[in-house]
């Protein structure tokens, strides 16, 4: 990075921290030539914009952070790390963006997310699904739980069977 004081392209990063919910990385740099300090910001270029259609037809911009927050709540006290959830959301976004549609239903997103969560942690899956599916009553919820328990084990465990 070119130093704003002396113009030399020789600096070292002395501190990096995430802000705006991890969307922006702020770096403090020190010029190795004049020893003055300056700050740079790094963020992902937003090339794809996805609009979410809610149940009532209202449109809202796609918000990864919001879904991640929901996932973290669902994974409360479960053996799922933030890194795993982040990777899960990367997969979800790949799926969604591959569809090439600029608008996608909230229900569809909920399904894609919960489908991947199911393979990660079944308890978290039921918690998450109970929010997005808005189960009408306990029977609905129990049906879903039975489905989960009856479903085949995740692929990484299937390997042991053969
Ligand atoms: Zn300098």
Boltz pocket constraint, residues with backbone or C-beta under 6 A from the ligand:
constraints:
  - pocket:
      binder: B
      contacts: [[A, 3], [A, 4], [A, 5], [A, 6], [A, 7], [A, 8], [A, 31], [A, 32], [A, 33], [A, 34], [A, 35], [A, 36]]
      max_distance: 6.0
